[in-house]
Amino acid sequence: MSVWLVYALLFSLIGQTEQDGHPVPIEEVKMYTEETYCASSDCGAWVLKVTWRDKFAENNESEKVSYDIEVLHTQQMKTVHFETIHVMPNKTSYYHWRWTSPIPLQCTSHSVRLRRHNELNIGEWTPLYTHKGQDLNAATTTVYPHDQVFAVGSNITFCCIVETDKRPLSEFLIRISNRTYITKPVPFEEPSTPNIHCDVEGNPSGSTIFIGYPPDDQNLTCITRNLTSLECIWEKGRNTYLTLNRKTTYTLDGRVCEYRKCVIHELKKQVTNWTLIAKNPLGVKTLTDTADPTHRVLLRAPSKISHDAYARNVTLRWSWNEESYALFPMICQKTFNGMGLTSAVLINLQPFATYTAQVQCGSYEHFYEWGDWSEITEFSTKEDIPEAVDVWIHYSEQTTSVLWKPLTQQQSHGIITGYEISIGKIKKDLKTQLCYNITSGNEKSDRIITVSAKNSAGPSPPSTIIIPSYPDSEVDISRINGKNGGFEMSWEEYPYSTCGYVVEWFPTYKKTQCAVAWEKIPKCDSGACNTWNRSGVRYTVSVYACTDDSPKLLKRSEGYAIEKQPGKVVNLKGENKGRNVELSWDEVPLEQQNGFIQHYEVIILLSGSETIFDPVTTEVNLKLDPGSYTFRVRACTSEGGGDYATHKMNVEKSSDQIIAATVVGCSAATLIFIIISVLCYRKRKWLKKLLYPDIPEPKLAGKWITKGFYCTQMTEGYMKCEIQEVHSLEHPAISGSLRVLDLISSNPKVVPAQHFYQNISESPADVSYCPVQKLTSIIENPSYNMTIPEPVGVAQISDLTLEMQDSYLPAPNFVQNNFVVKGSDCYKPQSASATNFKFMQKQFFIINIKSKNNLCL
């Protein structure tokens, strides 16, 4: 049975899908565009909608039906979108499909076709259904989209339709039809109103679009102001940047409203719902609110404010412009409440003060929020008696001063016209001064002082202070350091203190009348309280205990709230006695120290060198070497040093020191001279040999037999003479002109010197010379070599060499030797002369010797 049922269904399907052998077609296909908000009728459409009916799907209720949908650009037949959808069979309605194009549909013609398919077969495509673009009949260059609104963050593709056979010159580079060119997607990330241009030769065009945000209104609240109508308000939220006919529109329960001006004149005194719709081209925002209007009453401002003022209170009066407020329970600021309040009394006001007042009220039974403020009204309270003045006493040497602080405007309660001071039974009226000096006498008891301030309302309550007969001012003064621009005082708790403590301070070295400041401090458990002041002046700070009797001095200190560098240069002086230098300077005046002087800085300058030390006294003694010194001195506090004082001084030796130095120097030189003399005497032979060595005796090289005439000076005018001859054994060649010499020694003879010199001078004709020939000899010596100059009238002997011997002692300079060679052909010159030769630092003499023999050397 089941098999037959399956076959029956199958044949039924086949019969339904085919009519005369053809598939059942898709029917009633319709295509249209979705309207887009814009200012003009043809600004650009983006959404394409397709509807159809299908009898096959209507008869097939058990299975889903699938359709393929294809979108093409008609001219190029290029597929731009393909999609498969699945729908449930529907016998009563059309199938709908919606597609958003990436470009405006006016840019070119778009065609759509459909086909049905399932797992067994795929149907045929329907005919093309075409939406015609403006590229078919546009008469001029046109750009799409134009005058449209887009949300921030959109990517928009623009198209330009040009005339036939023309091409855009700008960013429209992609061609999608014969006359249409498009851009790449253009992003817009900020609100703006851009202009897009399509430049075509001879016919340019362009478009303008608007970039903004959808509505973002928030917090709808509906209230009543007059108990008869309803006002709804809300917050606008983010700016949409859309204007004119693109701006946001509002409707409240179907009534068109302006922003924050939505009024409903029918007030329902029950819980009510309100709906606000905010709409612009980019979207819709819906806001709702629910409340009972009588629980949301926001009263309007009172009007016609008036007042009646006294010293410490005032009565305010006002009226209402809304008649419905008369029986409405309300509350006003300062906790005034009642039915239709129209007045209020303000108490505890400050006398002689100017006030401004406003009034605002709200619902008393169901308070929602305060209503609007009224206009401002101004009034002044009347004067009242002043408050009690703050009185203090100050002891200064032989004077006791009574001081009081001026009253502030809040304390004076009016204009202070003067002060009244009572000392015992004596009363005095004072005008504007804030202190009164009392000369101390020989009082045997304490005195009671009272002070009152006066204004037009009368005197203040008297302030009392007791002056003891023997003021307690003996206390050690300690040093206190400033901290954060003031002083921090601490003291031990005084057991008899009944009304706290008083801290007093005044400039230590600039104290004037009424220059004392004080502060009364309540009794504290810690026993440490603070007081502050600011200045670079030195202060004296005292702590007193307040008792039932006179004040008790507990502590006194001096210090600087703010230490600074000294404000004045020290007065530097210097005095020297020889090398001893004494520097001294005056202390910086106390009123110009600006801090505690911790030390002084002394700098000594000499020829570029610098010496620094830090004495704590105002005088230093130095012992310096002679020279030109510069001294620099300055005072230093904890904040550094002040300016330098400079003093220059020349340090010289004393006369005693000069004499002592001279004596010591001369004695040292004498001692050194004696030591050198003794050493030279003991080493005289060594020095003579080192400085004046013996000259070696010359020696003739080769084998010679010499003959000469030597004379030695003797005592008593006598000379000792000896004749020797020199003969050469190695030079026979010179015998022709100069015979070989033989060494012949004769006995020495002693003759008177004058006879010797006389014979020589008187017998010049007897002197003979050999034929003139040059004699050149080389003297060989271990210490030096020298060449014998050319002697006058000396015969030349070849290869003649002289050598010096250490045992040779030269003859005295005054000795003249005449040397004659026998048997030679010599002629006699008319005069004989002596020739003197000098060799370097030594002297060597060749002496012409007179002889009967005619040999000359």
Residue, then its C-alpha position, 0 to 999 in steps of 0.5 A: m500500500s505504501v509503495w503505491l502511495v509513493y508512486a502516486l505522489l511521484f506522478s503527481l509531482i511530475g504532472q505538476t512540474e510539467q505542462d505538455g512536457h515543459p516545466v511550470p514557469i515562475e510567474e508575475v515577476k515584478m522589479y522596482t526600486e526603493e525610494t531614497y530620501c533626497a531633496s530632488s526627485d532623481c538623486g540616486a536609487w540604491v535598492l532593487k526589489v523583485t517580487w514573484r509568484d510560483k505555482f510549483a512552490e504553492n503546490n509543494e508545501s512540505e519542502k523548501v524551494s530554492y531560487d537562483i537570482e542573478v543581477l547583470h549590467t545590461q549593456q555589457m551583460k556582466t554579472v554583478h551579483f549572484e545569490t541563491i535563496h531558500v523560501m518556504p512555500n506560500k500560496t497566498s502571497y508573493y516572494h520578495w527579494r531585496w538587493t542594495s547596489p554598490i552604485p546608484l541604479q541610475c548609473t546604468s541599466h540593471s537586469v535580473r533573472l531567476r530560476r528554480h532548482n532542487e536536488l533533482n533538477i535545475g529550472e530554466w532562467t526567466p526572461l531578463y527584467t530590466h531597470k533602465g539607467q539614465d545612460l540611455n537618455a541623459a542629454t548632458t553630463t550627470v553625476y550620481p549620487h547627488d543631494q543625498v545624505f550618508a552616514v559617517g563611515s560610508n564608502i560611496t562609489f560615484c558614477c559619471i554619465v557622459e555624452t557618446d564618444k567622450r571620456p571623463l578627465s578626472e577620477f572616473l576611470i572604470r567603464i561599466s557601459n558605453r556612457t558610464y564611468i565610475t570611481k573606486p569607493v570613496p571613504f568619508e570618516e568625518p561629517s562634511t559636505p563634499n563636492i564631487h566633480c566630473d570633468v568632461e571636455g566641453n561639458p563638466s558636471g558635479s554633485t554635492i552630498f551630505i555626511g552626518y549622523p542619525p539622531d541621538d536624542q536621550n532622556l525624555t522627561c515630561i513635567t508640569r509648570n502650571l498644573t494645567s498643561l504638560e511640557c516634555i523636554w529631552e537632551k539632544g545628544r550628539n550633533t547630526y551635522l545635518t541642516l535645513n530639510r535634512k535636520t531631525t524632526y520630532t513628534l510626540d504622540g503624533r504631535v509635531c514638536e520643536y526641540r524642547k518645545c513640546v507642550i500638551h495642553e491636556l493634563k491627565k492627573q494619572v500615570t501616563n505614557w509619552t512617546l517621542i520619535a526623532k527622525n532624520p534621513l539617516g535614522v530614527k530614534t524613539l524615546t519614551d517616558t511614564a509618570d504622574p504629572t502631579h508628581r512632576v511639578l516644577l514651579r515657576a519663579p516668584s515675582k515682586i520680591s520685597h524685604d524688611a531688614y533689621a540687625r540680625n533678621v529680615t522678612l522677605r515677601w513675594s507673589w506668584n503669577e500662576e493662580s493655580y499655586a494659591l492652594f498648592p502645598m509648597i516648600c521654599q529654600k531655608t525650610f519654609n513651607g505652607m500653602g502658597l507661600t508668599s513670605a519668609v523670615l530670615i534669622n541669624l543674619q550678620p549685622f551691618a552686612t549687605y545680602t542678596a536674596q532669591v526665592q525658589c520653591g517646590s512641591y511639598e507633598h511630592f517633591y520633584e525638584w526646585g523650581d526657577w529662581s526669582e529675581i535677585t533682591e538686595f538688602s542691608t542689615k542694621e548695626d549692632i554692638p561690636e564683639a569683644v576685642d582680643v586684648w594682650i599685654h607686652y613688656s618692653e624694658q620699662t614700658t608695658s603696652v596694652l594691645w588689641k586686635p582690630l575687629t573685622q567687618q563681621q566682628s565690628h557689626g558696624i563702623i567702629t568710632g573708637y575704643e574705651i580703655s579703663i585702668g583701675k578707676i581711670k577711663k580714657d577714650l581712644k580713637t583709632q590706635l590699637c595700643y596704649n603704653i603704661t609706664s611702670g611705677n612702684e605698684k604694689s598690686d596687680r592692675i586690671i585693664t579693660v578695653s571696649a570697642k564702640n560703634s553707633a549701636g554702643p560699646s562692646p562687652p569689655s575685654t579684661i587682662i591683668i598686669p602683674s606688679y612684677p612681670d615675669s620676663e626672666v627666661d633663657i632665650s633659645r634659637i628656633n629654626g623656621k619651617n615652611g615659612g613659619f615657626e613650629m613651637s612646642w612647650e610643656e603643658y603648664p598645670y595652672s593654665t585655665c584658658g589655653y596659651v598665648v603665642e606672641w611674636f614680634p621683630t626682634y630688631k625692628k620693634t615698633q609700637c604696636a608691632v606685636a602679634w599674638e595668637k590665643i590657642p586653646k588648651c591641647d592635649s599634646g602640649a604642642c601647637n603651631t603658629w606661622n608667619r612669613s618674613g626674612v626678619r628675625y623674630t622673638v617668639s614667646v609662649y605664655a600660659c593663660t591663667d586666672d591671674s596674669p599671663k605666665l611666660l613659659k618659653r622665649s625663642e629667637g629665629y628666622a621664619i625664612e632665612k636668606q643670605p646676609g643683606k650687607v657686606v662686612n666692613l673689612k680691615g687689615e693690618n700687617k707687621g712684617r709677615n704677620v697680617e691681622l684681618s678684622w671686620d665688623e659683624v653684619p648689623l642684626e637687622q640685615q643678617n637675614g639669618f643666623i651667621q654660622h661662619y665667615e668665608v675668608i679667601i686669600l688670593l696670591s698670584g692666581s692661587e686661592t686659599i679658603f677657610d671658614p672662621v667663626t670669629t670676626e678676626v684672624n691672624l695670619k703669617l704670610d710670605p712676602g707678596s701682593y695679597t687680595f683678601r675677600v671676606r663674607a658672612c654666611t647663613s644656612e642659605g649661603g653667603g652674602d657679597y664679598a668685602t675686598h681688601k688688598m695688602n702688600v706683605e714685605k720682610s722686616s728690617d731685622q729679617i733683611i739684616a739677618a738674611t744678609v748676615v746669613g748669606c755672607s757667612a755662608a758665602t765666606l764659608i764656601f770660599i774657605i772650603i774651596s780654597v782649602l781644597c784647591y790648595r791641597k789639590r794644587k798639583w792635580l789642578k795644575k796637571l788638569l788645567y796647565p799640563d806640560i808641553p811635550e818636547p818636539k822630536l825630529a823623525g828619523k835618525w838625526i845628529t843635531k848640532g845647535f847653540y843653546c843658551t840658558q839665563m842664569t843669575e846675576g846677568y850671566m848666560k850659559c851657552e852650549i853648541q850642538e850640531v845636527h847631522s842627518l844619516e838618512h838624507p845624503a841627497i841634500s849634502g850638495s847644498l847642505r852637508v850631513l850634520d854630525l852631533i858635536s858637543s862643545n864644552p859649555k861656556v858662561v859669559p855675561a849676558q850683556h856681552f852676548y847681546q852686544n856681540i850679536s848686535e854689533s856684528p851683523a855682518d858676521v851672520s851668514y845665511c844659506p841660499v834662501q830655501k823654504l823649510t817646511s816641517i810637520i810637528e807630530n804630537p800626541s795631543y795635536n798636529m801642527t804645520i810649521p809656518e814658512p820661516v824667513g831665510v830658512a833653507q828647505i829640507s825635504d821630509l823634515t819632521l819634528e816631534m815633541q817630547d815630554s821632557y822638552l822645555p822650551a827656551p825663554n822668549f828672550v833667547q835668540n839663537n844663531f845657527v850657522v852651518k860650516g862649509s856651505d856657500c852662504y852669503k851674508p845678509q846685512s842684518a839678522s833677525a829673529t823669527n817667532f812661531k806660534f803653534m796653537q796654544k803652545q809656543f815653539f821658537i826657531i832661533n837664528i844663530k850666528s856662527k862662522n860656519n855658513l850653515c843656516l837652519 
